[in-house]
Amino acid sequence: MATQMQTQRTQHRRQAATPTSSLRLRDVMTPNPQYITPDCTLQEAAKLMDDLNVGTLPVCVDGQLRGMVTDRDITCRCIAVGKDPQTRIVDAMSERPLWCRDDDTIDDALAKMAERQIRRVPVIDKDDRLVGIVSLGDIATKSGDIAKAGDTLTEVSNPSEPDR
């Protein structure tokens, strides 16, 4: 039974791969994302996340990506260890984040997401300026390839560490 289901899923993946493999991230990304600067506070970042209903924000200087910060970064790296809400975001952000170029293919982005187990990636242009964010949801809904996005979500959702 499992073998038949795996075969069907593989066939579906192959059928779905053709139309989307030529789509570029600029075709499916969310353009012009809000971002914060390294000197913003944890509280300011958390408030903006709440206002925008997002869990991650790019950190930029003059439009160039310097890092990413998530609600989990704020909670686990800062609040859980007693840092003040006025702490600068530079102390919570992930430096050197994974990113993609706006002319990368969807398949390129999905492979990077699966490898690093992340659901959204900042997108930069040829001048290294932040131009968008692409999420698994963007890829699924805007490319029509729910199967590929679903397969990547399965890989992203596998625990990277054993239970604590």
C-alpha positions as CSV (number, residue, x, y, z in Angstrom):
1,M,0.0,0.0,0.0
2,A,2.7,2.5,1.0
3,T,4.7,1.6,-2.2
4,Q,1.7,2.4,-4.4
5,M,1.1,5.7,-2.6
6,Q,4.8,6.6,-3.0
7,T,4.6,5.7,-6.7
8,Q,1.6,7.9,-7.2
9,R,3.2,10.8,-5.4
10,T,6.3,10.5,-7.5
11,Q,4.3,10.4,-10.7
12,H,2.4,13.5,-9.5
13,R,5.6,15.3,-8.7
14,R,7.0,14.5,-12.2
15,Q,3.8,15.8,-13.8
16,A,3.8,18.9,-11.7
17,A,7.5,19.6,-12.2
18,T,7.3,20.6,-15.8
19,P,5.2,23.8,-15.7
20,T,6.8,25.3,-12.6
21,S,10.4,24.5,-13.2
22,S,10.8,27.6,-15.4
23,L,9.0,30.0,-13.1
24,R,11.2,32.5,-11.3
25,L,10.9,33.7,-7.8
26,R,10.0,37.2,-9.0
27,D,6.8,35.6,-10.4
28,V,5.6,34.2,-7.0
29,M,7.4,36.2,-4.2
30,T,5.7,38.8,-2.1
31,P,7.4,42.0,-3.2
32,N,8.6,44.9,-1.2
33,P,8.5,43.4,2.2
34,Q,8.7,45.4,5.4
35,Y,12.0,45.3,7.1
36,I,13.7,46.6,10.2
37,T,17.2,47.9,10.9
38,P,19.8,46.4,13.3
39,D,19.3,49.2,15.8
40,C,15.5,48.5,16.2
41,T,14.6,47.1,19.6
42,L,13.1,43.7,20.3
43,Q,9.9,45.4,21.3
44,E,9.7,47.4,18.1
45,A,10.3,44.3,16.0
46,A,7.7,42.3,18.0
47,K,5.2,45.1,17.6
48,L,5.8,45.3,13.8
49,M,5.4,41.5,13.5
50,D,2.1,41.7,15.4
51,D,0.9,44.6,13.2
52,L,1.8,42.8,10.0
53,N,0.7,39.3,11.3
54,V,4.1,37.8,10.4
55,G,6.6,35.8,12.3
56,T,9.8,36.9,10.6
57,L,11.3,40.1,9.4
58,P,14.4,40.9,7.2
59,V,17.0,43.1,8.8
60,C,18.5,45.6,6.3
61,V,20.9,48.5,6.1
62,D,20.3,50.8,3.2
63,G,18.0,48.1,1.6
64,Q,20.7,45.4,1.7
65,L,20.0,42.3,3.7
66,R,22.0,41.9,6.9
67,G,20.0,39.3,8.7
68,M,16.6,37.8,9.6
69,V,14.8,37.8,12.9
70,T,11.9,35.6,13.9
71,D,9.5,35.6,16.7
72,R,11.2,32.5,18.0
73,D,14.6,34.3,17.9
74,I,13.2,37.1,20.1
75,T,11.5,34.6,22.4
76,C,14.3,32.0,22.8
77,R,17.5,34.1,22.3
78,C,16.4,37.1,24.3
79,I,13.2,37.0,26.4
80,A,13.9,33.4,27.7
81,V,17.3,34.5,29.0
82,G,16.1,37.7,30.6
83,K,17.1,40.3,28.0
84,D,15.4,43.7,28.1
85,P,12.8,44.5,25.5
86,Q,14.9,47.5,24.6
87,T,17.7,45.2,23.5
88,R,18.8,45.9,19.9
89,I,17.6,43.4,17.2
90,V,21.3,42.9,16.2
91,D,21.5,40.7,19.4
92,A,18.7,38.5,18.3
93,M,18.9,38.2,14.5
94,S,20.4,35.4,12.5
95,E,23.3,36.9,10.5
96,R,24.2,35.6,7.1
97,P,20.7,34.3,6.4
98,L,19.9,32.0,3.5
99,W,18.6,34.0,0.5
100,C,17.7,33.6,-3.1
101,R,17.9,35.8,-6.1
102,D,14.8,37.0,-7.9
103,D,15.8,35.2,-11.0
104,D,16.3,31.8,-9.2
105,T,13.8,29.1,-10.1
106,I,11.2,27.8,-7.8
107,D,13.0,24.5,-7.7
108,D,16.2,26.3,-6.5
109,A,14.3,27.9,-3.7
110,L,12.5,24.7,-2.7
111,A,15.8,22.8,-2.5
112,K,17.4,25.5,-0.3
113,M,14.3,25.6,2.0
114,A,14.4,21.8,2.4
115,E,18.1,21.7,3.1
116,R,17.9,24.4,5.8
117,Q,14.5,23.5,7.0
118,I,12.9,26.9,6.6
119,R,9.5,28.0,5.2
120,R,10.4,31.5,3.9
121,V,13.4,33.0,2.3
122,P,14.3,36.7,1.5
123,V,14.8,37.4,-2.2
124,I,17.4,39.9,-3.4
125,D,18.1,41.3,-6.8
126,K,21.4,41.6,-8.8
127,D,22.4,44.6,-6.8
128,D,22.0,42.6,-3.5
129,R,18.9,44.7,-2.5
130,L,16.0,43.1,-0.8
131,V,13.1,42.9,-3.2
132,G,10.8,40.3,-1.7
133,I,10.2,37.3,0.4
134,V,9.1,33.9,-0.9
135,S,7.3,31.4,1.3
136,L,6.1,27.8,0.7
137,G,2.6,29.3,0.7
138,D,3.5,31.7,-2.1
139,I,4.9,28.9,-4.2
140,A,1.9,26.6,-3.6
141,T,-0.7,29.2,-4.3
142,K,0.9,31.3,-7.0
143,S,2.6,28.5,-9.0
144,G,-0.2,26.0,-8.7
145,D,2.3,23.3,-7.7
146,I,0.9,22.3,-4.3
147,A,2.6,18.9,-4.5
148,K,6.2,20.3,-4.6
149,A,5.5,22.8,-1.9
150,G,3.9,20.0,0.2
151,D,6.9,17.8,-0.3
152,T,9.2,20.6,0.9
153,L,7.0,21.3,3.8
154,T,7.2,17.7,4.9
155,E,11.1,17.9,4.7
156,V,11.1,21.3,6.6
157,S,8.8,19.9,9.3
158,N,11.1,16.9,10.2
159,P,12.9,17.7,13.5
160,S,16.4,18.9,13.0
161,E,17.3,18.0,16.5
162,P,16.2,15.1,18.8
163,D,13.5,16.0,21.3
164,R,14.9,17.9,24.2
